[in-house]
């Protein structure tokens, strides 16, 4: 029986799309540059359009912060909305070339704007209600150039979907994720690459696009491959730590200690431990203990008596560690008062009067020091009094 699933139909559709030759690829990229220059020219020649487009650029060129995303932040090195001082003269010269309206494809490419933002904000500019009766010729030119760019980018994307499928199949073996889901994520990366591609640098589009496709697929795996999602940077750090451990093993013939691994990767010990604990997969209580066994992990936990069992021990151990870390933030007298008051030193809890006698302080003064210590811990978000009651 014929297979008419969506995946099969998709693969049949991309099989008939021809692969672009280097010459045809450059021709399509040149058409995109020409269309983008047409969008900028139409925007600059429209009443109010020059001010709309150039004002945020001039603000960046003068060193003022700008919330606009009109430029490619990676190319220009923009951080926190501020352009580096070494690039301001270059941007100011480009702005002077744009004054007056006409924009060549080379000048448009040299600006390295965020074309998705230019297209979206330009469309919003021409759709404003206060432009009723404005320059319709400039608006028509903008829409035609926008359509021309979309058609050229569509050809560039369609002819490279095979690359997306290849990478999706490779990474699909690493996690139980549907192949078509990875293809969809990879296509989003392919579209991002098409928007940023600059053929003037001399390399093929597939060489540039593979990084964007891989990044989109890997981020998708990070989001969906785990029961509890962890941040993408933590997953990347986990991979870097694993590679560093392997390099150390090859050089020295043994696995590194935590301190040696910290030096190898260049991170703090706390960060190393945080990445380690976040990467541990959760264990289901309903997981069977064996293939032919009806017993589960839950059966191993003694729940007949409160305050006993593995779960209670783990919770109490974690609470003890949190209390110890919190007490380290206090000075010696405050720490001693809390430990005596709640019995954290292993002895019986002491009254304020008993603590006062040992410290040669009044009962009221001990109470004030206790309140100050607990308030300090609350503000730091480290501990609450009920934690001390529970562990004491």
ZAVEXNU-335198 format. One line per 4 residues: number of its first residue (from 1); their letters; for each residue x, y, z of C-alpha. Coordinates in nm, 3 decimals, m for minus. Layout:
residues N
NUM	a	X/Y/Z  ...
END
This chain:
residues 392
1	xxxx	0.000/0.000/0.000  0.143/0.343/m0.095  0.278/0.555/0.189  0.109/0.897/0.194
5	xxxx	0.239/1.012/0.530  0.343/1.375/0.566  0.707/1.279/0.602  0.709/1.074/0.282
9	xxxx	0.533/1.347/0.085  0.782/1.602/0.218  1.083/1.396/0.110  0.932/1.340/m0.235
13	xxxx	0.877/1.714/m0.272  1.236/1.810/m0.189  1.374/1.537/m0.420  1.250/1.726/m0.727
17	xxxx	1.414/2.055/m0.622  1.746/2.088/m0.807  2.070/2.159/m0.625  2.204/2.505/m0.702
21	xxxx	2.532/2.541/m0.886  2.782/2.793/m0.746  2.703/3.033/m1.032  2.326/3.012/m0.981
25	xxxx	2.372/3.049/m0.605  2.567/3.373/m0.656  2.301/3.496/m0.897  2.023/3.439/m0.643
29	xxxx	2.228/3.601/m0.366  2.289/3.903/m0.593  1.912/3.928/m0.653  1.859/3.931/m0.276
33	xxxx	2.114/4.212/m0.239  1.942/4.409/m0.513  1.600/4.359/m0.353  1.729/4.463/m0.010
37	xxxx	1.886/4.776/m0.156  1.548/4.848/m0.316  1.373/4.819/0.021  1.617/5.063/0.181
41	xxxx	1.591/5.308/m0.110  1.211/5.306/m0.094  1.220/5.361/0.280  1.470/5.649/0.260
45	xxxx	1.287/5.822/m0.026  0.953/5.818/0.155  0.855/6.129/0.359  0.972/6.061/0.715
49	xxxx	1.142/5.737/0.614  1.495/5.878/0.618  1.449/6.000/0.974  1.282/5.671/1.073
53	xxxx	1.577/5.466/0.942  1.881/5.687/1.006  1.804/5.819/1.355  1.885/5.493/1.541
57	xxxx	2.197/5.449/1.324  2.323/5.799/1.402  2.254/5.742/1.771  2.480/5.435/1.763
61	xxxx	2.746/5.622/1.561  2.753/5.896/1.825  2.798/5.644/2.108  2.447/5.675/2.245
65	xxxx	2.264/5.357/2.347  1.987/5.241/2.115  1.721/4.978/2.175  1.671/4.933/1.801
69	xxxx	1.777/4.599/1.652  1.840/4.752/1.311  2.202/4.632/1.285  2.357/4.286/1.297
73	xxxx	2.489/4.286/1.656  2.738/4.008/1.587  2.905/4.187/1.295  2.914/4.530/1.460
77	xxxx	2.998/4.401/1.809  2.709/4.585/1.977  2.685/4.517/2.352  2.404/4.649/2.571
81	xxxx	2.285/4.870/2.285  2.621/5.052/2.249  2.846/5.038/1.940  3.222/4.996/2.008
85	xxxx	3.414/5.319/1.970  3.634/5.176/1.695  3.335/5.113/1.466  3.152/5.445/1.508
89	xxxx	3.338/5.636/1.236  3.270/5.355/0.987  2.896/5.359/1.063  2.879/5.738/1.043
93	xxxx	3.037/5.733/0.696  2.778/5.479/0.579  2.496/5.695/0.715  2.627/5.992/0.514
97	xxxx	2.619/5.778/0.198  2.255/5.688/0.265  2.142/6.050/0.310  1.951/6.150/0.000
101	xxxx	1.773/5.826/m0.075  1.959/5.616/m0.333  2.121/5.296/m0.200  2.338/5.063/m0.407
105	xxxx	2.344/4.687/m0.339  2.707/4.714/m0.229  2.630/4.990/0.023  2.332/4.798/0.159
109	xxxx	2.547/4.487/0.207  2.827/4.691/0.370  2.584/4.819/0.634  2.513/4.463/0.756
113	xxxx	2.169/4.544/0.898  1.932/4.299/1.059  1.726/4.240/0.745  1.440/4.071/0.929
117	xxxx	1.406/4.383/1.145  1.435/4.618/0.844  1.165/4.427/0.658  0.929/4.412/0.957
121	xxxx	0.980/4.770/1.074  0.963/4.904/0.716  0.631/4.731/0.662  0.505/4.876/0.991
125	xxxx	0.619/5.223/0.879  0.422/5.208/0.552  0.117/5.062/0.730  0.091/5.348/0.982
129	xxxx	m0.251/5.520/0.980  m0.093/5.868/0.982  0.060/5.796/0.640  m0.274/5.808/0.462
133	xxxx	m0.216/5.989/0.134  0.164/5.950/0.161  0.409/5.858/m0.113  0.239/5.558/m0.274
137	xxxx	0.524/5.512/m0.527  0.776/5.453/m0.246  0.537/5.213/m0.076  0.484/5.017/m0.400
141	xxxx	0.861/5.001/m0.454  0.911/4.870/m0.100  0.649/4.597/m0.141  0.788/4.487/m0.479
145	xxxx	1.142/4.473/m0.344  1.021/4.280/m0.040  0.842/4.026/m0.262  1.151/3.995/m0.482
149	xxxx	1.367/3.924/m0.177  1.122/3.664/m0.045  1.116/3.479/m0.377  1.497/3.472/m0.401
153	xxxx	1.536/3.358/m0.041  1.274/3.087/m0.094  1.479/2.942/m0.382  1.793/2.949/m0.169
157	xxxx	1.618/2.773/0.120  1.433/2.509/m0.083  1.748/2.398/m0.264  1.930/2.333/0.067
161	xxxx	1.664/2.144/0.264  1.851/1.821/0.187  2.127/1.950/0.413  1.873/1.996/0.692
165	xxxx	1.747/1.639/0.651  2.103/1.502/0.658  2.184/1.677/0.985  1.846/1.594/1.139
169	xxxx	1.899/1.222/1.075  2.246/1.239/1.226  2.134/1.412/1.544  1.808/1.216/1.564
173	xxxx	2.008/0.912/1.676  2.112/1.093/1.994  1.765/1.140/2.146  1.412/0.998/2.109
177	xxxx	1.283/1.295/1.905  1.078/1.267/1.586  1.288/1.324/1.274  1.035/1.563/1.121
181	xxxx	1.044/1.776/1.436  1.419/1.812/1.398  1.379/1.891/1.028  1.135/2.167/1.116
185	xxxx	1.377/2.316/1.370  1.663/2.285/1.124  1.462/2.468/0.858  1.425/2.762/1.096
189	xxxx	1.804/2.771/1.126  1.831/2.750/0.746  1.603/3.053/0.708  1.812/3.247/0.961
193	xxxx	2.123/3.163/0.757  1.958/3.277/0.434  1.877/3.615/0.592  2.239/3.666/0.699
197	xxxx	2.424/3.513/0.402  2.684/3.736/0.235  2.812/3.583/m0.088  3.077/3.856/m0.120
201	xxxx	3.290/3.667/0.135  3.352/3.394/m0.123  3.214/3.075/0.034  2.915/2.860/m0.053
205	xxxx	2.582/2.904/0.122  2.583/2.544/0.247  2.916/2.605/0.424  2.765/2.899/0.608
209	xxxx	2.422/2.746/0.670  2.540/2.424/0.831  2.633/2.605/1.154  2.289/2.770/1.186
213	xxxx	2.110/2.442/1.110  2.318/2.250/1.363  2.261/2.517/1.629  1.881/2.510/1.579
217	xxxx	1.869/2.128/1.596  2.092/2.105/1.905  1.883/2.366/2.088  1.569/2.170/2.001
221	xxxx	1.724/1.853/2.145  1.816/2.040/2.462  1.457/2.157/2.502  1.283/1.826/2.441
225	xxxx	1.526/1.544/2.514  1.508/1.571/2.894  1.219/1.531/3.136  1.339/1.840/3.327
229	xxxx	1.470/2.106/3.092  1.800/2.274/3.175  1.935/2.594/3.012  2.112/2.561/2.679
233	xxxx	2.436/2.708/2.815  2.439/2.442/3.090  2.405/2.164/2.832  2.687/2.315/2.625
237	xxxx	2.902/2.345/2.936  2.833/1.980/3.015  2.967/1.884/2.671  3.276/2.101/2.719
241	xxxx	3.342/1.941/3.060  3.310/1.594/2.907  3.558/1.681/2.630  3.801/1.829/2.883
245	xxxx	3.780/1.512/3.096  3.852/1.299/2.789  4.154/1.515/2.691  4.294/1.489/3.043
249	xxxx	4.248/1.111/3.039  4.439/1.083/2.710  4.728/1.294/2.840  4.766/1.153/3.192
253	xxxx	4.605/0.809/3.176  4.363/0.882/3.463  4.050/1.085/3.522  4.095/1.438/3.662
257	xxxx	3.985/1.551/4.007  3.739/1.835/4.045  4.019/2.089/4.099  4.212/1.966/3.794
261	xxxx	3.894/1.974/3.583  3.820/2.330/3.694  4.167/2.439/3.576  4.122/2.252/3.248
265	xxxx	3.785/2.408/3.162  3.837/2.750/3.321  3.524/2.763/3.540  3.460/2.781/3.913
269	xxxx	3.418/2.476/4.135  3.060/2.578/4.220  2.972/2.598/3.850  3.126/2.257/3.785
273	xxxx	2.920/2.098/4.061  2.602/2.279/3.949  2.642/2.147/3.594  2.708/1.796/3.727
277	xxxx	2.397/1.785/3.945  2.175/1.944/3.678  2.277/1.679/3.423  2.166/1.383/3.636
281	xxxx	1.856/1.221/3.485  1.557/1.186/3.720  1.453/0.834/3.824  1.090/0.735/3.808
285	xxxx	0.946/0.572/4.121  0.737/0.347/3.892  1.042/0.207/3.712  1.058/m0.173/3.730
289	xxxx	1.355/m0.324/3.914  1.400/m0.587/3.642  1.258/m0.702/3.311  1.059/m0.985/3.469
293	xxxx	0.996/m0.819/3.805  0.673/m0.661/3.923  0.855/m0.463/4.191  0.927/m0.094/4.138
297	xxxx	1.165/0.160/4.287  0.877/0.283/4.503  0.860/m0.056/4.672  1.214/m0.007/4.806
301	xxxx	1.110/0.303/4.999  0.978/0.231/5.346  0.670/0.450/5.385  0.519/0.272/5.686
305	xxxx	0.674/0.503/5.945  0.711/0.878/5.908  1.061/1.018/5.929  1.227/0.707/5.786
309	xxxx	1.333/0.582/5.444  1.566/0.692/5.165  1.361/0.994/5.063  1.353/1.133/5.417
313	xxxx	1.727/1.077/5.457  1.799/1.258/5.130  1.577/1.552/5.226  1.735/1.578/5.569
317	xxxx	2.086/1.562/5.422  2.004/1.838/5.175  1.853/2.051/5.451  2.161/2.003/5.667
321	xxxx	2.384/2.122/5.383  2.167/2.430/5.323  2.174/2.518/5.693  2.553/2.482/5.709
325	xxxx	2.600/2.705/5.403  2.364/2.964/5.550  2.542/2.973/5.887  2.873/3.044/5.715
329	xxxx	2.736/3.386/5.620  2.705/3.490/5.985  2.967/3.610/6.230  3.081/3.382/6.513
333	xxxx	2.843/3.507/6.785  2.533/3.503/6.563  2.620/3.154/6.438  2.668/3.023/6.792
337	xxxx	2.335/3.170/6.910  2.139/3.003/6.630  2.316/2.669/6.676  2.247/2.671/7.051
341	xxxx	1.888/2.799/7.018  1.784/2.532/6.764  2.017/2.251/6.873  2.211/2.251/6.546
345	xxxx	2.532/2.147/6.726  2.385/1.808/6.812  2.282/1.898/7.166  1.950/1.993/7.319
349	xxxx	1.804/2.334/7.222  1.895/2.604/7.476  1.677/2.885/7.603  1.766/3.249/7.552
353	xxxx	1.846/3.281/7.923  2.091/2.990/7.913  2.266/3.134/7.605  2.277/3.476/7.770
357	xxxx	2.446/3.340/8.079  2.717/3.170/7.872  2.780/3.485/7.668  2.740/3.730/7.957
361	xxxx	2.449/3.896/7.779  2.095/3.973/7.879  1.810/3.760/7.753  1.675/4.053/7.551
365	xxxx	2.013/4.113/7.386  2.035/3.747/7.283  1.685/3.771/7.136  1.788/4.079/6.935
369	xxxx	2.098/3.906/6.800  1.890/3.603/6.702  1.637/3.822/6.523  1.915/4.009/6.342
373	xxxx	2.081/3.685/6.228  1.754/3.539/6.097  1.669/3.866/5.923  2.010/3.864/5.755
377	xxxx	1.951/3.512/5.625  1.603/3.601/5.501  1.737/3.896/5.301  2.003/3.673/5.148
381	xxxx	1.732/3.418/5.061  1.929/3.140/5.227  1.725/3.018/5.521  1.399/3.047/5.709
385	xxxx	1.345/2.978/6.082  1.132/2.672/6.008  1.438/2.512/5.845  1.622/2.533/6.175
389	xxxx	1.321/2.392/6.362  1.299/2.098/6.123  1.665/1.999/6.132  1.700/2.067/6.505
END
